Amino acid sequence: MDNGGVLQTEFNVVLPWSKEVALPEPAKQSASVSIINVGREVTCSIDIEGAPVQQRTGSGLTICSPLP
């Protein structure tokens, strides 16, 4: 969701693809990334203030969240 509480969805993006989102401080919810992909492996990552907090690689459904 963006900082207005609206779910953001991207379809059929050309790889490599990246997106940067800024959330207000304090954010109401934790940021997360969900990737549904058929075929190739993809990697998602979350950085907070420039510091990496999680990175995952997979195919099918890949989810990154800053929470364990």
PyRosetta script that sets phi, psi and omega in degrees:
from pyrosetta import init, pose_from_sequence

init()
pose = pose_from_sequence("MDNGGVLQTEFNVVLPWSKEVALPEPAKQSASVSIINVGREVTCSIDIEGAPVQQRTGSGLTICSPLP")
pose.set_psi(1, 146.6)
pose.set_omega(1, 176.4)
pose.set_phi(2, -84.2)
pose.set_psi(2, -178.4)
pose.set_omega(2, -176.0)
pose.set_phi(3, -69.9)
pose.set_psi(3, -4.8)
pose.set_omega(3, 173.5)
pose.set_phi(4, -96.7)
pose.set_psi(4, 4.2)
pose.set_omega(4, 179.7)
pose.set_phi(5, 81.9)
pose.set_psi(5, 16.1)
pose.set_omega(5, -179.0)
pose.set_phi(6, -101.9)
pose.set_psi(6, 128.7)
pose.set_omega(6, 177.4)
pose.set_phi(7, -64.5)
pose.set_psi(7, 130.4)
pose.set_omega(7, 178.6)
pose.set_phi(8, -102.1)
pose.set_psi(8, 129.3)
pose.set_omega(8, -179.3)
pose.set_phi(9, -129.9)
pose.set_psi(9, 135.0)
pose.set_omega(9, 176.7)
pose.set_phi(10, -119.6)
pose.set_psi(10, 135.5)
pose.set_omega(10, 179.9)
pose.set_phi(11, -117.8)
pose.set_psi(11, 144.2)
pose.set_omega(11, 172.0)
pose.set_phi(12, 48.3)
pose.set_psi(12, 48.9)
pose.set_omega(12, 179.4)
pose.set_phi(13, -77.0)
pose.set_psi(13, 150.0)
pose.set_omega(13, 177.3)
pose.set_phi(14, -85.7)
pose.set_psi(14, 128.4)
pose.set_omega(14, 179.9)
pose.set_phi(15, -87.7)
pose.set_psi(15, 146.9)
pose.set_omega(15, -1.0)
pose.set_phi(16, -73.7)
pose.set_psi(16, 147.2)
pose.set_omega(16, -176.3)
pose.set_phi(17, -132.6)
pose.set_psi(17, 143.9)
pose.set_omega(17, 174.4)
pose.set_phi(18, -146.9)
pose.set_psi(18, 159.2)
pose.set_omega(18, 178.5)
pose.set_phi(19, -148.7)
pose.set_psi(19, 135.8)
pose.set_omega(19, 177.6)
pose.set_phi(20, -112.0)
pose.set_psi(20, 132.1)
pose.set_omega(20, -179.1)
pose.set_phi(21, -127.4)
pose.set_psi(21, 132.7)
pose.set_omega(21, 176.5)
pose.set_phi(22, -104.7)
pose.set_psi(22, 130.4)
pose.set_omega(22, 178.1)
pose.set_phi(23, -110.0)
pose.set_psi(23, 149.7)
pose.set_omega(23, 178.4)
pose.set_phi(24, -68.2)
pose.set_psi(24, 158.3)
pose.set_omega(24, 176.4)
pose.set_phi(25, -107.6)
pose.set_psi(25, 129.2)
pose.set_omega(25, -10.8)
pose.set_phi(26, -77.8)
pose.set_psi(26, 145.9)
pose.set_omega(26, 178.3)
pose.set_phi(27, -73.7)
pose.set_psi(27, 144.4)
pose.set_omega(27, 179.3)
pose.set_phi(28, -72.0)
pose.set_psi(28, -31.8)
pose.set_omega(28, -179.1)
pose.set_phi(29, -134.8)
pose.set_psi(29, 160.0)
pose.set_omega(29, 176.0)
pose.set_phi(30, -74.2)
pose.set_psi(30, 144.0)
pose.set_omega(30, 176.4)
pose.set_phi(31, -77.0)
pose.set_psi(31, 146.9)
pose.set_omega(31, 173.9)
pose.set_phi(32, -150.8)
pose.set_psi(32, 158.8)
pose.set_omega(32, 178.7)
pose.set_phi(33, -127.0)
pose.set_psi(33, 129.0)
pose.set_omega(33, 175.1)
pose.set_phi(34, -121.8)
pose.set_psi(34, 127.8)
pose.set_omega(34, -180.0)
pose.set_phi(35, -120.1)
pose.set_psi(35, 125.4)
pose.set_omega(35, 172.0)
pose.set_phi(36, -107.9)
pose.set_psi(36, 118.3)
pose.set_omega(36, -172.1)
pose.set_phi(37, -138.8)
pose.set_psi(37, 139.2)
pose.set_omega(37, 176.3)
pose.set_phi(38, -113.3)
pose.set_psi(38, 125.5)
pose.set_omega(38, 175.8)
pose.set_phi(39, 109.1)
pose.set_psi(39, -98.3)
pose.set_omega(39, -172.8)
pose.set_phi(40, -79.0)
pose.set_psi(40, 158.0)
pose.set_omega(40, 172.2)
pose.set_phi(41, -73.3)
pose.set_psi(41, 146.0)
pose.set_omega(41, 175.7)
pose.set_phi(42, -129.4)
pose.set_psi(42, 160.7)
pose.set_omega(42, 178.0)
pose.set_phi(43, -123.6)
pose.set_psi(43, 132.9)
pose.set_omega(43, 172.2)
pose.set_phi(44, -116.1)
pose.set_psi(44, 150.8)
pose.set_omega(44, 178.6)
pose.set_phi(45, -147.6)
pose.set_psi(45, 153.3)
pose.set_omega(45, 175.7)
pose.set_phi(46, -128.4)
pose.set_psi(46, 128.2)
pose.set_omega(46, 174.9)
pose.set_phi(47, -117.2)
pose.set_psi(47, 140.2)
pose.set_omega(47, 174.4)
pose.set_phi(48, -118.8)
pose.set_psi(48, 119.5)
pose.set_omega(48, -176.3)
pose.set_phi(49, 52.1)
pose.set_psi(49, 41.6)
pose.set_omega(49, 176.7)
pose.set_phi(50, 83.5)
pose.set_psi(50, -6.0)
pose.set_omega(50, -179.5)
pose.set_phi(51, -101.1)
pose.set_psi(51, 126.5)
pose.set_omega(51, 179.4)
pose.set_phi(52, -67.5)
pose.set_psi(52, 133.1)
pose.set_omega(52, 177.7)
pose.set_phi(53, -115.3)
pose.set_psi(53, -22.2)
pose.set_omega(53, 174.3)
pose.set_phi(54, -162.1)
pose.set_psi(54, 143.9)
pose.set_omega(54, 173.6)
pose.set_phi(55, -144.3)
pose.set_psi(55, 134.3)
pose.set_omega(55, 178.0)
pose.set_phi(56, -136.2)
pose.set_psi(56, 147.5)
pose.set_omega(56, 176.3)
pose.set_phi(57, -124.8)
pose.set_psi(57, 137.6)
pose.set_omega(57, 178.8)
pose.set_phi(58, -173.9)
pose.set_psi(58, -177.7)
pose.set_omega(58, 174.7)
pose.set_phi(59, -131.6)
pose.set_psi(59, 161.2)
pose.set_omega(59, -174.6)
pose.set_phi(60, 83.5)
pose.set_psi(60, -104.3)
pose.set_omega(60, 178.0)
pose.set_phi(61, -115.3)
pose.set_psi(61, 121.4)
pose.set_omega(61, 178.1)
pose.set_phi(62, -124.0)
pose.set_psi(62, 128.1)
pose.set_omega(62, -176.6)
pose.set_phi(63, -126.1)
pose.set_psi(63, 131.7)
pose.set_omega(63, 173.1)
pose.set_phi(64, -116.4)
pose.set_psi(64, 136.2)
pose.set_omega(64, 176.6)
pose.set_phi(65, -145.2)
pose.set_psi(65, 143.4)
pose.set_omega(65, 178.9)
pose.set_phi(66, -72.7)
pose.set_psi(66, -9.8)
pose.set_omega(66, 179.6)
pose.set_phi(67, -94.5)
pose.set_psi(67, 143.3)
pose.set_omega(67, 179.6)
pose.set_phi(68, -66.0)
pose.dump_pdb("model.pdb")
